[in-house]
Amino acid sequence: MKLPVTRTTVQTRYSDTDAMGHISSGSYVTFMEVGRLDFFDELEKLTPMAVGMVVANINLDYIQECVYGDHIEVVTWCSRVGTKSMTLRNEIYANGTLRAKGSVTSVGFDMTTRKAAALPEQWEASEAV
């Protein structure tokens, strides 16, 4: 089963800005999290989640600044599915222009044993956007 591609609108808040007047670096990670949660919500509609997911690695590349009032869209898709982990890719757009891109590697997690767990074999990575 091909995993979904999601497009999530994020409302910037004044508290997302820093002393330089642009969106702070931590807020981009939050934007990625909002996109990731939307992705997993869409995935849950397609197939019940048999395992939880925990973040193991986050990477973020800045391209151009965002400022308060920009219209933010986060595009999220799965670029890799392994036996126990998967990598989600994010592209963050402001007013239609790519401003940052990143990836998050998450590991399947059994909430009872508190250990890594296998991901469903039928999951397939999404096509790149």
C-alpha positions in Angstrom: 0.0 0.0 0.0 1.4 3.4 -1.0 1.5 5.7 1.9 -0.2 9.1 1.7 1.2 12.5 0.8 -0.3 15.3 2.9 -0.4 19.1 2.6 -1.0 20.8 5.9 -1.6 24.5 6.4 0.1 26.0 9.4 -0.9 29.4 10.9 2.1 31.3 12.1 1.9 32.9 15.5 3.8 35.9 16.8 5.5 33.6 19.3 7.0 31.7 16.3 9.3 34.7 15.6 12.6 35.5 17.2 14.6 38.7 17.9 15.6 39.0 14.2 11.9 39.2 13.2 11.7 35.9 11.3 10.3 32.5 12.2 12.7 30.8 14.7 14.5 27.6 14.0 12.5 25.7 16.6 9.2 26.7 14.9 10.3 24.9 11.7 10.7 21.7 13.7 7.2 22.3 15.1 5.8 22.8 11.5 7.4 19.5 10.6 5.7 17.9 13.6 2.3 19.3 12.6 2.8 17.8 9.1 3.9 14.5 10.6 0.8 14.2 12.8 -1.4 15.1 9.8 0.4 12.3 7.8 -0.2 9.7 10.6 -3.9 10.8 10.9 -4.3 10.2 7.1 -2.5 6.9 7.4 -4.8 5.8 10.3 -7.8 6.4 8.0 -6.3 3.9 5.5 -5.1 1.2 7.9 -5.2 0.9 11.7 -1.8 1.7 13.3 -0.5 -1.5 14.8 2.5 0.2 16.4 3.3 3.6 17.9 6.0 5.7 16.3 8.9 7.5 18.1 11.3 10.0 16.5 14.9 8.9 16.2 16.4 11.6 14.0 15.5 15.0 12.6 17.3 16.9 9.9 16.3 20.4 8.6 17.8 22.5 5.8 16.9 26.1 5.6 16.6 27.7 2.2 15.0 31.1 2.8 13.5 32.8 5.9 9.8 32.9 6.8 8.2 35.8 8.6 5.1 36.3 10.7 2.1 36.5 8.5 3.4 34.1 5.8 1.0 31.5 4.6 2.8 28.2 5.5 2.1 24.8 3.9 3.9 21.7 5.0 4.1 18.8 2.4 4.8 15.4 4.0 5.5 12.0 2.5 7.3 8.8 3.3 10.5 8.4 1.3 11.7 5.1 3.0 10.1 2.2 4.8 12.3 -0.3 6.6 11.5 -3.2 8.8 11.3 -1.2 12.0 11.8 2.4 10.9 10.6 4.9 8.2 11.7 8.3 7.0 9.3 11.1 6.3 10.3 14.0 4.2 8.9 17.5 4.6 8.9 20.6 2.4 7.9 23.8 4.0 6.5 26.5 1.7 5.7 30.1 2.5 3.4 31.9 0.0 4.1 29.1 -2.5 7.9 29.3 -2.3 10.0 26.5 -0.9 11.7 27.8 2.3 12.9 24.7 4.1 13.1 20.9 3.7 13.7 18.2 6.2 13.4 14.6 7.2 12.4 12.7 10.3 13.2 9.1 10.9 10.7 7.4 13.2 10.9 3.9 14.7 8.0 1.6 15.3 7.4 1.3 19.0 5.5 -1.4 21.0 3.7 0.5 23.8 3.5 -2.6 26.0 7.1 -3.9 25.8 8.6 -0.4 25.3 10.8 -1.7 22.5 11.2 -1.2 18.7 8.5 -3.0 16.7 8.2 -4.1 13.1 6.2 -1.9 10.7 3.5 -3.4 8.5 5.0 -5.2 5.5 2.4 -3.8 3.1 3.6 -0.1 3.7 5.4 1.3 0.6 7.2 4.6 0.4 5.3 7.5 -1.3 6.4 9.0 -4.6 8.6 12.1 -4.1 6.6 15.3 -4.5 
